[in-house]
Amino acid sequence: VTDKGSYASGEQPLLSMTIENTGAAACTVNGGTDATTFTIVSGSEQYWSSADCLTDAAPAPTVLEPGVPKSTTPFAWERTRSSTTTCDAERPAVPAGGASYHLTVSLGDVESAQTKQFVLN
């Protein structure tokens, strides 16, 4: 999820993941940085991935009660392009001015059922 659907010039989107246990009994999942990947695309082009420069990945076992959605702590995306070769370099800003982006989140092998669209002005 994102905190808003549209962002003013220079405003950083806050990204997080909401998961829900649709089963009948409580379960434990790993919602840590070692198991989750946030990816931002526009059209067919990937602009950013949390996996590109991830350091100090850590597990975060989380108990999910049935039917109770749980969200991760939001973090800011700096509106920059990422790749595995830009980790220690200044990253270029992504296009704005009304550009539309889509956020997808993966938890292990499970990818979000739908993307979250947002606009950068």
DSSP file (Angstrom, degrees, kcal/mol; ACC not computed):
  #  RESIDUE AA STRUCTURE BP1 BP2  ACC     N-H-->O    O-->H-N    N-H-->O    O-->H-N    TCO  KAPPA ALPHA  PHI   PSI    X-CA   Y-CA   Z-CA
    1    1 A V              0   0    0      0, 0.0    15,-2.1     0, 0.0     2,-0.3   0.000 360.0 360.0 360.0 159.6    0.0    0.0    0.0
    2    2 A T  B     -A   15   0A   0     13,-0.2    13,-0.2   115,-0.1   115,-0.0  -0.869 360.0-123.3-118.6 159.1    0.9    3.7   -0.3
    3    3 A D  S    S+     0   0    0     11,-1.3     2,-0.3    -2,-0.3    12,-0.1   0.722  92.6  11.1 -76.0 -19.1   -0.1    6.4    2.1
    4    4 A K        -     0   0    0     10,-0.2     3,-0.1     1,-0.1    -2,-0.0  -0.917  63.9-128.8-147.4 171.4   -1.7    8.4   -0.7
    5    5 A G  S    S+     0   0    0     -2,-0.3   114,-1.8     1,-0.2     2,-0.3   0.602  94.1  30.3 -98.7 -15.0   -2.7    8.1   -4.4
    6    6 A S  E     -c  119   0B   0    112,-0.2     2,-0.4    94,-0.0    -1,-0.2  -0.998  67.4-156.4-147.7 141.6   -1.0   11.3   -5.6
    7    7 A Y  E     -c  120   0B   0    112,-2.3   114,-2.8    -2,-0.3     3,-0.1  -0.965  16.4-126.9-126.7 135.3    2.2   13.1   -4.5
    8    8 A A    >   -     0   0    0     -2,-0.4     3,-2.2     1,-0.2   113,-0.0  -0.246  55.4 -65.5 -68.3 163.2    3.2   16.7   -4.9
    9    9 A S  T 3  S+     0   0    0    112,-0.4    -1,-0.2     1,-0.3     3,-0.1  -0.284 124.8   6.9 -52.8 127.1    6.6   17.6   -6.4
   10   10 A G  T 3  S+     0   0    0      1,-0.3     2,-0.3    -3,-0.1    -1,-0.3   0.279  94.6 132.0  82.4 -11.3    9.3   16.4   -4.0
   11   11 A E    <   -     0   0    0     -3,-2.2    -1,-0.3     1,-0.1   110,-0.1  -0.595  53.5-133.6 -78.0 131.9    6.9   14.6   -1.7
   12   12 A Q        -     0   0    0     -2,-0.3    66,-0.1    -3,-0.1     2,-0.1  -0.737  13.8-127.2 -92.1 126.1    8.1   11.0   -0.9
   13   13 A P        -     0   0    0      0, 0.0    64,-2.5     0, 0.0     2,-0.6  -0.430  17.6-135.2 -65.4 141.1    5.6    8.2   -1.0
   14   14 A L  E     - B   0  76A   0     62,-0.2   -11,-1.3    -2,-0.1     2,-0.4  -0.896  23.8-161.6 -98.9 124.7    5.3    6.0    2.1
   15   15 A L  E     +AB   2  75A   0     60,-3.2    60,-2.1    -2,-0.6     2,-0.3  -0.831  19.8 150.3-109.3 142.5    5.3    2.3    1.2
   16   16 A S        -     0   0    0    -15,-2.1     2,-0.4    -2,-0.4    57,-0.1  -0.951  35.3-119.6-155.9 175.0    4.1   -0.6    3.3
   17   17 A M        -     0   0    0     -2,-0.3    55,-2.5    56,-0.0     2,-0.5  -0.975  14.8-160.5-124.3 136.2    2.6   -4.0    3.1
   18   18 A T  E     -H   71   0C   0     -2,-0.4     2,-0.3    53,-0.2    53,-0.2  -0.976  14.8-178.5-115.3 127.3   -0.7   -5.2    4.5
   19   19 A I  E     -H   70   0C   0     51,-2.8    51,-2.9    -2,-0.5     2,-0.4  -0.904   7.1-164.7-124.2 153.8   -1.3   -8.9    4.9
   20   20 A E        -     0   0    0     -2,-0.3     2,-0.7    49,-0.2    44,-0.1  -0.999  20.9-130.4-141.7 136.8   -4.2  -10.9    6.2
   21   21 A N  B     -i   66   0D   0     44,-0.6    46,-3.1    -2,-0.4    47,-0.2  -0.764  20.6-177.1 -83.4 114.8   -4.7  -14.5    7.4
   22   22 A T        +     0   0    0     -2,-0.7    -1,-0.1    44,-0.2    43,-0.0   0.364  54.2  95.1 -95.3   4.9   -7.7  -15.9    5.5
   23   23 A G  S    S-     0   0    0      2,-0.2    44,-0.1     1,-0.1     4,-0.1  -0.119  84.9-111.7 -83.9-173.6   -7.5  -19.2    7.3
   24   24 A A  S    S+     0   0    0     42,-0.1     2,-0.3     2,-0.1    -1,-0.1   0.601  93.6  50.2 -96.7 -14.9   -9.3  -20.3   10.5
   25   25 A A  S    S-     0   0    0     40,-0.1    -2,-0.2     1,-0.0    39,-0.1  -0.891  92.0 -93.7-126.3 155.3   -6.4  -20.5   12.9
   26   26 A A        -     0   0    0     -2,-0.3     2,-0.3    40,-0.1    39,-0.2  -0.286  45.7-174.8 -60.5 149.1   -3.5  -18.1   13.8
   27   27 A C  E     -J   64   0E   0     37,-1.9    37,-3.6    -4,-0.1     2,-0.5  -0.950  21.5-126.5-142.9 163.7   -0.3  -18.6   11.8
   28   28 A T  E     +J   63   0E   0     -2,-0.3     2,-0.3    35,-0.2    35,-0.2  -0.953  27.2 177.9-115.4 131.5    3.2  -17.2   11.8
   29   29 A V  E     -J   62   0E   0     33,-2.5    33,-3.1    -2,-0.5     2,-0.9  -0.905  33.8-116.0-126.4 157.6    4.8  -15.7    8.7
   30   30 A N  E     +J   61   0E   0     -2,-0.3    78,-0.0    31,-0.2    -2,-0.0  -0.843  35.5 168.5 -93.8 107.1    8.2  -14.1    8.1
   31   31 A G        +     0   0    0     29,-2.2    -1,-0.1    -2,-0.9     5,-0.0   0.071  36.0 124.8-102.9  22.5    7.4  -10.4    7.2
   32   32 A G  S >> S-     0   0    0      1,-0.1     3,-1.8    25,-0.0     4,-1.2  -0.169  79.8 -99.1 -80.3 173.6   11.0   -9.3    7.5
   33   33 A T  T 34 S+     0   0    0     25,-0.9    24,-0.1     1,-0.3    -1,-0.1   0.686 120.8  64.3 -66.7 -17.7   13.3   -7.6    4.9
   34   34 A D  T 34 S+     0   0    0     24,-1.3    -1,-0.3     1,-0.2    23,-0.1   0.595 113.6  32.2 -78.5  -9.7   14.8  -11.0    4.1
   35   35 A A  T <4 S+     0   0    0     -3,-1.8    73,-3.4    23,-0.3     2,-0.4   0.509 107.2  74.4-122.6 -10.5   11.5  -12.2    2.8
   36   36 A T  E  <  -D  107   0B   0     -4,-1.2     2,-0.4    71,-0.2    71,-0.2  -0.847  50.0-172.8-113.4 145.3    9.8   -9.1    1.3
   37   37 A T  E     -D  106   0B   0     69,-2.1    69,-2.5    -2,-0.4     2,-0.5  -0.988   8.1-159.4-135.2 125.7   10.5   -7.2   -1.9
   38   38 A F  E     -D  105   0B   0     -2,-0.4    12,-2.7    67,-0.2     2,-0.4  -0.896  15.8-173.8-101.6 130.9    8.8   -3.9   -2.9
   39   39 A T  E     -DE 104  49B   0     65,-2.8    65,-2.5    -2,-0.5     2,-0.5  -0.990  10.9-161.2-131.3 135.2    9.0   -3.2   -6.6
   40   40 A I  E     +DE 103  48B   0      8,-2.9     7,-2.8    -2,-0.4     8,-1.7  -0.969  17.7 170.2-119.0 127.3    7.9    0.0   -8.5
   41   41 A V  E     -DE 102  46B   0     61,-2.3    61,-2.7    -2,-0.5     2,-0.4  -0.877  24.2-158.2-128.9 161.1    7.2    0.0  -12.2
   42   42 A S  E >  S- E   0  45B   0      3,-2.4     3,-1.9    -2,-0.3     2,-0.2  -0.952  75.5 -34.8-138.0 121.0    5.8    2.3  -14.8
   43   43 A G  T 3  S-     0   0    0     -2,-0.4    59,-0.1     1,-0.3    -2,-0.0  -0.514 125.5 -30.3  62.7-131.5    4.5    0.6  -17.9
   44   44 A S  T 3  S+     0   0    0     -2,-0.2     2,-0.5    -3,-0.1    -1,-0.3   0.385 118.1 100.6 -96.5   3.5    6.8   -2.4  -18.5
   45   45 A E  E <   -E   42   0B   0     -3,-1.9    -3,-2.4     2,-0.0     2,-0.5  -0.785  64.8-142.3 -98.3 127.1    9.8   -0.6  -17.0
   46   46 A Q  E     +E   41   0B   0     -2,-0.5    -5,-0.3    -5,-0.2     3,-0.1  -0.737  21.8 174.6 -83.4 128.4   11.0   -1.4  -13.5
   47   47 A Y  E     +     0   0B   0     -7,-2.8    35,-2.6    -2,-0.5     2,-0.3   0.739  61.0   8.3-103.0 -31.5   12.3    1.8  -11.8
   48   48 A W  E     -E   40   0B   0     -8,-1.7    -8,-2.9    33,-0.2     2,-0.3  -0.998  51.4-176.7-155.0 145.0   13.0    0.6   -8.2
   49   49 A S  E >   -E   39   0B   0     -2,-0.3     3,-1.2   -10,-0.2     4,-0.4  -0.988  27.1-140.9-143.3 136.9   13.3   -2.5   -6.1
   50   50 A S  T 3  S+     0   0    0    -12,-2.7     3,-0.3    -2,-0.3   -11,-0.1   0.701 103.8  61.7 -66.4 -18.0   14.0   -2.8   -2.4
   51   51 A A  T >  S+     0   0    0    -13,-0.3     3,-0.7     1,-0.2    -1,-0.2   0.675  82.2  81.9 -81.5 -17.7   16.1   -5.9   -3.2
   52   52 A D  T <  S+     0   0    0     -3,-1.2    -1,-0.2     1,-0.2    -2,-0.1   0.893 113.2   8.6 -58.2 -44.6   18.6   -3.9   -5.4
   53   53 A C  T 3  S+     0   0    0     -4,-0.4    -1,-0.2    -3,-0.3     2,-0.1  -0.013  86.6 155.4-128.5  29.3   20.7   -2.6   -2.5
   54   54 A L    <   +     0   0    0     -3,-0.7     2,-0.3    -4,-0.1     3,-0.2  -0.385  14.3 177.0 -64.9 128.9   19.4   -4.4    0.5
   55   55 A T        +     0   0    0      1,-0.2    -2,-0.1    -2,-0.1    -1,-0.0  -0.945  60.3  18.3-127.8 153.8   21.9   -4.7    3.4
   56   56 A D  S    S-     0   0    0     -2,-0.3    -1,-0.2     1,-0.2   -23,-0.1   0.879  76.9-167.4  56.0  43.0   21.4   -6.3    6.8
   57   57 A A        -     0   0    0     -3,-0.2    -1,-0.2   -24,-0.1   -25,-0.0  -0.363   8.9-172.6 -59.6 138.8   18.3   -8.2    5.8
   58   58 A A        -     0   0    0     -2,-0.0   -24,-1.3     2,-0.0   -25,-0.9  -0.989  22.8-117.6-139.5 144.5   16.5   -9.6    8.8
   59   59 A P        -     0   0    0      0, 0.0   -26,-0.1     0, 0.0   -29,-0.1  -0.420  19.9-168.7 -74.6 157.0   13.6  -11.9    9.6
   60   60 A A        -     0   0    0     -2,-0.1   -29,-2.2   -28,-0.1   -31,-0.1  -0.608  10.1-155.7-146.3  80.3   10.5  -10.6   11.4
   61   61 A P  E     -J   30   0E   0      0, 0.0     2,-0.4     0, 0.0   -31,-0.2  -0.377  17.3-172.0 -60.0 131.7    8.3  -13.5   12.4
   62   62 A T  E     -J   29   0E   0    -33,-3.1   -33,-2.5    -2,-0.1     2,-0.5  -0.992  20.4-136.3-132.2 130.6    4.7  -12.1   12.8
   63   63 A V  E     -J   28   0E   0     -2,-0.4     2,-0.6   -35,-0.2   -35,-0.2  -0.756  19.4-159.8 -86.4 127.1    1.7  -13.9   14.2
   64   64 A L  E     -J   27   0E   0    -37,-3.6   -37,-1.9    -2,-0.5   -44,-0.1  -0.937   4.3-151.0-109.7 118.5   -1.4  -13.3   12.1
   65   65 A E    >   -     0   0    0     -2,-0.6     3,-1.7     3,-0.3   -44,-0.6  -0.592  40.9 -84.7 -80.8 149.3   -4.8  -13.8   13.7
   66   66 A P  B 3  S+i   21   0D   0      0, 0.0   -44,-0.2     0, 0.0    -1,-0.1  -0.298 109.0   0.6 -58.3 131.4   -7.6  -15.0   11.3
   67   67 A G  T 3  S+     0   0    0    -46,-3.1   -45,-0.1     1,-0.1   -43,-0.0   0.578  99.4 117.4  71.7  10.8   -9.3  -12.1    9.6
   68   68 A V    <   -     0   0    0     -3,-1.7   -47,-0.3   -47,-0.2    -3,-0.3  -0.895  58.1-142.5-115.0 103.0   -7.1   -9.3   11.2
   69   69 A P        -     0   0    0      0, 0.0     2,-0.4     0, 0.0   -49,-0.2  -0.317  16.0-162.9 -62.4 143.9   -5.1   -7.4    8.6
   70   70 A K  E     -H   19   0C   0    -51,-2.9   -51,-2.8    -6,-0.0     2,-0.3  -0.998   1.0-155.4-132.2 133.6   -1.6   -6.4    9.7
   71   71 A S  E     -H   18   0C   0     -2,-0.4   -53,-0.2   -53,-0.2     2,-0.1  -0.821  13.6-126.1-111.1 148.1    0.6   -3.7    8.1
   72   72 A T        -     0   0    0    -55,-2.5    -1,-0.0    -2,-0.3     0, 0.0  -0.390  45.7 -82.0 -79.8 165.8    4.3   -3.3    8.1
   73   73 A T        -     0   0    0     -2,-0.1    -1,-0.1     1,-0.1   -58,-0.1  -0.550  54.1-115.7 -68.8 127.1    5.9    0.0    9.2
   74   74 A P        -     0   0    0      0, 0.0     2,-0.3     0, 0.0   -58,-0.2  -0.300  31.7-167.7 -65.1 147.9    5.9    2.4    6.3
   75   75 A F  E     -B   15   0A   0    -60,-2.1   -60,-3.2   -62,-0.0     2,-0.3  -0.967  22.6-108.8-134.2 154.2    9.1    3.6    4.8
   76   76 A A  E     -B   14   0A   0     -2,-0.3     2,-0.5   -62,-0.2   -62,-0.2  -0.616  16.8-146.9 -86.9 136.5    9.8    6.5    2.3
   77   77 A W        -     0   0    0    -64,-2.5    -1,-0.0    -2,-0.3     0, 0.0  -0.904  12.0-144.8 -96.9 128.0   10.7    5.9   -1.3
   78   78 A E        -     0   0    0     -2,-0.5     3,-0.1   -66,-0.1    -1,-0.1   0.302  36.3-113.2 -80.9   9.9   13.1    8.7   -2.4
   79   79 A R  S    S+     0   0    0      1,-0.2    15,-2.3   -66,-0.1     2,-0.3   0.858  74.7 130.4  61.7  36.9   11.6    8.9   -5.9
   80   80 A T  B     -K   93   0F   0     13,-0.3     2,-0.3    15,-0.0    13,-0.2  -0.863  61.8-111.3-120.4 156.8   14.9    7.6   -7.4
   81   81 A R        -     0   0    0     11,-2.8     2,-0.3    -2,-0.3   -33,-0.2  -0.602  36.9-159.9 -80.6 142.9   15.8    4.8   -9.9
   82   82 A S        +     0   0    0    -35,-2.6     2,-0.3    -2,-0.3   -32,-0.0  -0.893  21.3 157.0-125.2 157.9   17.6    1.8   -8.4
   83   83 A S    >   -     0   0    0     -2,-0.3     3,-1.4   -34,-0.1     4,-0.1  -0.934  55.7 -98.3-160.9 168.6   19.8   -1.0   -9.7
   84   84 A T  T 3  S+     0   0    0     -2,-0.3     3,-0.3     1,-0.3    -2,-0.0   0.650 121.8  56.1 -69.5 -12.4   22.4   -3.2   -8.2
   85   85 A T  T 3  S+     0   0    0      1,-0.2    -1,-0.3     2,-0.1     3,-0.2   0.449  99.8  58.5 -97.2  -0.7   25.1   -1.0   -9.6
   86   86 A T    X   +     0   0    0     -3,-1.4     3,-1.2     1,-0.1    -1,-0.2   0.207  67.4 109.9-111.3  15.7   23.8    2.3   -8.0
   87   87 A C  T 3  S+     0   0    0     -3,-0.3    -1,-0.1     1,-0.3    -2,-0.1   0.853  91.2  28.7 -62.3 -36.4   24.0    1.3   -4.4
   88   88 A D  T 3  S+     0   0    0     -3,-0.2     2,-0.3     2,-0.1    -1,-0.3   0.154 113.3  78.5-110.4  18.4   26.9    3.6   -3.6
   89   89 A A  S <  S-     0   0    0     -3,-1.2     2,-0.3     1,-0.0    -3,-0.0  -0.782  91.9 -87.9-121.8 165.1   26.2    6.3   -6.2
   90   90 A E        -     0   0    0     -2,-0.3    -2,-0.1     1,-0.0    -3,-0.0  -0.587  48.4-138.3 -70.2 131.8   23.8    9.2   -6.5
   91   91 A R        -     0   0    0     -2,-0.3     2,-0.1    -4,-0.1    -9,-0.1  -0.734  13.4-114.9 -97.7 141.4   20.7    7.8   -8.1
   92   92 A P        -     0   0    0      0, 0.0   -11,-2.8     0, 0.0     2,-0.1  -0.434  32.9-109.5 -72.2 146.6   18.7    9.6  -10.8
   93   93 A A  B     -K   80   0F   0    -13,-0.2   -13,-0.3    -2,-0.1   -14,-0.1  -0.422  32.6-118.4 -69.4 148.7   15.3   10.9  -10.0
   94   94 A V        -     0   0    0    -15,-2.3    -1,-0.1     1,-0.1   -47,-0.0  -0.507  42.0 -82.0 -82.6 158.8   12.4    9.1  -11.7
   95   95 A P        +     0   0    0      0, 0.0    -1,-0.1     0, 0.0    25,-0.1  -0.301  55.9 167.4 -59.2 143.6   10.1   11.0  -14.1
   96   96 A A        +     0   0    0     25,-0.1    25,-0.2     1,-0.1     4,-0.1  -0.174  33.7 109.3-127.4-137.6    7.3   13.0  -12.4
   97   97 A G  S    S-     0   0    0      1,-0.2    24,-0.3    -2,-0.1    -1,-0.1   0.846 120.3 -30.5  65.4  34.2    4.9   15.7  -13.7
   98   98 A G  S    S+     0   0    0     22,-2.6    -1,-0.2     1,-0.3    23,-0.2   0.564  94.4 160.3  99.3  11.8    1.9   13.4  -13.5
   99   99 A A  E     - F   0 120B   0     21,-1.2    21,-2.7    20,-0.1     2,-0.4  -0.440  32.6-136.4 -69.7 139.5    3.7   10.1  -14.1
  100  100 A S  E     - F   0 119B   0     19,-0.2     2,-0.3    -2,-0.1    19,-0.2  -0.813  23.7-178.1-101.3 135.5    1.9    7.0  -13.0
  101  101 A Y  E     - F   0 118B   0     17,-3.1    17,-2.3    -2,-0.4     2,-0.4  -0.874  16.0-143.7-128.8 161.1    3.6    4.1  -11.1
  102  102 A H  E     -DF  41 117B   0    -61,-2.7   -61,-2.3    -2,-0.3     2,-0.4  -0.996   8.6-150.6-130.0 131.6    2.5    0.8   -9.7
  103  103 A L  E     -DF  40 116B   0     13,-2.3    13,-2.1    -2,-0.4     2,-0.4  -0.860  14.0-177.7-100.6 131.9    3.8   -0.8   -6.5
  104  104 A T  E     -D   39   0B   0    -65,-2.5   -65,-2.8    -2,-0.4     2,-0.4  -0.977   7.8-159.7-124.3 142.5    3.9   -4.6   -6.2
  105  105 A V  E     -D   38   0B   0     -2,-0.4     7,-2.5   -67,-0.2     2,-0.4  -0.981   1.3-162.2-124.6 135.8    5.0   -6.4   -3.0
  106  106 A S  E     -DG  37 111B   0    -69,-2.5   -69,-2.1    -2,-0.4     2,-0.5  -0.942   6.2-166.1-115.1 138.9    6.3  -10.0   -2.7
  107  107 A L  E >  S-DG  36 110B   0      3,-3.2     3,-2.0    -2,-0.4     2,-0.3  -0.932  70.9 -51.9-121.2 103.0    6.4  -12.0    0.5
  108  108 A G  T 3  S-     0   0    0    -73,-3.4   -71,-0.1    -2,-0.5   -77,-0.0  -0.545 123.6 -19.6  63.7-126.3    8.6  -15.0   -0.3
  109  109 A D  T 3  S+     0   0    0     -2,-0.3     2,-0.5    -3,-0.1    -1,-0.3   0.403 119.6  96.2 -91.5   1.2    7.1  -16.6   -3.4
  110  110 A V  E <   -G  107   0B   0     -3,-2.0    -3,-3.2     0, 0.0     2,-0.3  -0.830  58.2-161.5-100.3 124.1    3.7  -14.9   -3.1
  111  111 A E  E     -G  106   0B   0     -2,-0.5    -5,-0.2    -5,-0.2    -2,-0.1  -0.764  35.2 -87.6-102.3 148.8    3.2  -11.7   -5.0
  112  112 A S        -     0   0    0     -7,-2.5    -1,-0.1    -2,-0.3     3,-0.0  -0.193  34.2-126.8 -52.4 142.4    0.5   -9.1   -4.2
  113  113 A A  S    S+     0   0    0      1,-0.1     2,-0.3    -3,-0.1    -1,-0.1   0.801  89.2  10.6 -66.1 -29.9   -2.8  -10.0   -6.0
  114  114 A Q  S    S-     0   0    0    -11,-0.0     2,-0.1     0, 0.0    -1,-0.1  -0.962  80.9-109.8-144.2 161.7   -3.0   -6.5   -7.5
  115  115 A T        -     0   0    0     -2,-0.3     2,-0.6   -11,-0.1   -11,-0.2  -0.470  23.3-127.0 -87.4 163.6   -0.7   -3.5   -7.8
  116  116 A K  E     - F   0 103B   0    -13,-2.1   -13,-2.3    -2,-0.1     2,-0.3  -0.956  26.3-150.3-110.9 113.2   -1.2   -0.2   -6.0
  117  117 A Q  E     + F   0 102B   0     -2,-0.6     2,-0.3   -15,-0.2   -15,-0.2  -0.606  22.5 166.1 -85.0 142.4   -1.2    2.7   -8.5
  118  118 A F  E     - F   0 101B   0    -17,-2.3   -17,-3.1    -2,-0.3     2,-0.4  -0.972  25.5-130.7-149.8 162.8    0.0    6.2   -7.6
  119  119 A V  E     -cF   6 100B   0   -114,-1.8  -112,-2.3    -2,-0.3     2,-0.6  -0.938   6.0-151.5-121.8 136.1    1.0    9.4   -9.3
  120  120 A L  E      cF   7  99B   0    -21,-2.7   -22,-2.6    -2,-0.4   -21,-1.2  -0.934 360.0 360.0-105.2 120.7    4.1   11.6   -8.9
  121  121 A N              0   0    0   -114,-2.8  -112,-0.4    -2,-0.6  -113,-0.2   0.399 360.0 360.0 -97.4 360.0    3.5   15.3   -9.7
